[in-house]
Amino acid sequence: MKVYVDADACPVKKTIISVAREFDVPVVLVKSLSHFSHDDEQPSVETIYVDTGAEAADYRIMQLAQKGDIIVTQDYGLASLGLSKGCTVLHHKGFTYTNQNIDQLLQTRYVNALARKSGKRTKGPKAFNPDDEAKFRDLFRETLQKSH
């Protein structure tokens, strides 16, 4: 089992690395070349850089991920693909994507995109906060415990 992180805008990378180390589970950060940093070089953490294209990180994660792996992303499209491949998919705000909730999430995204296209303003996501971080940490730890 590996943990794949859609890492460009992920606010819980440090939490993922820290908790994954407790379980001796390798972490793979997949990020755009425009986010290159030597700070990412850590033991048990592999960083893969991809082109700056819109879905380049998503495509790379889907090439690498296998059934039973964990994917952390805020991208509903990647979450849907990960679920269909048999991966456990987590959102950084502390919830698990499931076959029961993914269709509604995708539908909401689609409706909001249509509204924005027609000139309407839609609310963005609420700001990430320490409670979200704690919720994610608990969910991630629980997910790793179940998988081990």
C-alpha positions as CSV (number, residue, x, y, z in Angstrom):
1,M,0.0,0.0,0.0
2,K,1.1,3.6,-0.8
3,V,-0.4,7.0,-0.2
4,Y,-0.6,9.2,-3.3
5,V,-1.1,12.9,-2.7
6,D,-2.4,15.4,-5.2
7,A,0.1,17.7,-3.7
8,D,0.0,21.1,-5.4
9,A,-2.6,22.7,-3.2
10,C,-2.8,20.1,-0.4
11,P,-2.6,21.8,3.0
12,V,-2.1,18.5,4.9
13,K,1.1,17.2,3.4
14,K,3.0,17.4,6.6
15,T,0.3,15.5,8.5
16,I,0.2,12.8,5.8
17,I,3.9,12.3,6.0
18,S,4.0,12.3,9.8
19,V,1.1,9.8,10.2
20,A,2.2,7.6,7.4
21,R,5.6,7.2,9.0
22,E,3.9,5.9,12.2
23,F,2.6,3.0,10.0
24,D,5.6,2.7,7.8
25,V,3.6,3.5,4.7
26,P,5.3,5.1,1.8
27,V,4.0,8.5,0.6
28,V,4.2,9.7,-3.0
29,L,3.7,13.5,-3.6
30,V,2.7,14.2,-7.1
31,K,3.0,17.9,-8.0
32,S,3.5,20.3,-10.9
33,L,7.1,21.2,-11.9
34,S,6.2,24.8,-11.1
35,H,6.1,23.7,-7.4
36,F,9.6,22.3,-7.3
37,S,11.3,22.4,-4.0
38,H,14.3,20.7,-2.4
39,D,12.3,20.7,0.9
40,D,10.3,17.8,-0.4
41,E,13.3,15.4,-0.2
42,Q,12.6,13.3,2.9
43,P,13.0,9.7,3.8
44,S,10.0,7.5,2.9
45,V,8.6,10.3,0.7
46,E,8.9,10.1,-3.1
47,T,8.1,13.3,-5.0
48,I,7.1,13.0,-8.6
49,Y,7.0,16.2,-10.7
50,V,4.7,16.4,-13.7
51,D,4.1,19.1,-16.4
52,T,2.1,22.1,-15.5
53,G,-1.0,20.9,-17.5
54,A,-4.4,21.1,-15.8
55,E,-4.8,17.3,-15.1
56,A,-1.2,16.2,-15.3
57,A,-0.9,15.2,-11.7
58,D,-4.3,13.4,-11.8
59,Y,-3.2,11.4,-14.8
60,R,0.1,10.4,-13.2
61,I,-1.6,9.4,-9.9
62,M,-4.0,7.2,-11.9
63,Q,-1.1,5.6,-13.8
64,L,0.6,4.7,-10.5
65,A,-2.2,3.9,-8.0
66,Q,-3.3,0.4,-7.5
67,K,-6.3,-1.2,-5.8
68,G,-5.9,-0.8,-2.0
69,D,-3.8,2.4,-2.2
70,I,-4.9,5.7,-0.6
71,I,-5.3,8.9,-2.6
72,V,-5.6,12.3,-1.0
73,T,-7.2,14.9,-3.2
74,Q,-9.7,17.7,-3.3
75,D,-10.4,17.0,-7.0
76,Y,-13.7,15.2,-7.4
77,G,-12.8,13.9,-10.9
78,L,-9.7,12.3,-9.6
79,A,-11.6,11.0,-6.6
80,S,-14.1,9.3,-8.9
81,L,-11.4,7.7,-10.9
82,G,-9.6,6.5,-7.8
83,L,-12.8,4.9,-6.4
84,S,-13.4,3.1,-9.7
85,K,-9.8,1.6,-9.4
86,G,-10.5,0.3,-5.8
87,C,-8.5,3.0,-3.9
88,T,-9.6,4.6,-0.7
89,V,-9.9,8.3,-1.5
90,L,-9.8,11.1,1.2
91,H,-10.4,14.8,1.1
92,H,-8.1,17.0,3.1
93,K,-11.0,18.4,5.1
94,G,-11.5,15.0,6.7
95,F,-14.1,13.1,4.7
96,T,-13.9,9.9,2.6
97,Y,-15.1,9.9,-1.0
98,T,-17.5,7.0,-1.5
99,N,-19.5,5.5,-4.3
100,Q,-22.5,6.8,-2.4
101,N,-21.4,10.5,-2.3
102,I,-19.3,11.0,-5.4
103,D,-22.2,11.4,-7.9
104,Q,-23.7,14.2,-5.8
105,L,-20.3,15.9,-5.4
106,L,-19.7,15.8,-9.2
107,Q,-23.3,17.0,-9.9
108,T,-22.8,20.0,-7.6
109,R,-19.5,20.8,-9.2
110,Y,-21.2,20.7,-12.6
111,V,-24.2,22.9,-11.6
112,N,-21.8,25.4,-10.1
113,A,-19.7,25.5,-13.2
114,L,-22.8,26.1,-15.3
115,A,-23.9,28.9,-13.0
116,R,-20.4,30.6,-13.2
117,K,-20.4,30.2,-17.0
118,S,-23.7,32.1,-17.1
119,G,-22.3,35.0,-15.0
120,K,-23.6,34.0,-11.6
121,R,-21.3,34.0,-8.6
122,T,-21.0,30.9,-6.5
123,K,-19.6,30.4,-3.1
124,G,-16.2,28.9,-2.9
125,P,-15.1,26.4,-0.3
126,K,-14.8,27.5,3.3
127,A,-11.2,28.3,4.4
128,F,-9.2,25.4,5.7
129,N,-8.8,25.6,9.5
130,P,-7.2,23.8,12.4
131,D,-10.4,21.8,13.0
132,D,-10.3,20.5,9.4
133,E,-6.6,19.5,10.0
134,A,-7.5,17.6,13.1
135,K,-10.5,15.9,11.4
136,F,-8.2,14.8,8.5
137,R,-5.5,13.5,10.9
138,D,-8.0,11.4,12.8
139,L,-9.6,10.0,9.5
140,F,-6.2,9.3,8.0
141,R,-4.9,7.5,11.1
142,E,-8.2,5.5,11.3
143,T,-7.9,4.6,7.5
144,L,-4.3,3.4,7.9
145,Q,-5.2,1.4,11.0
146,K,-8.0,-0.4,9.1
147,S,-5.7,-1.1,6.2
148,H,-2.9,-2.6,8.3
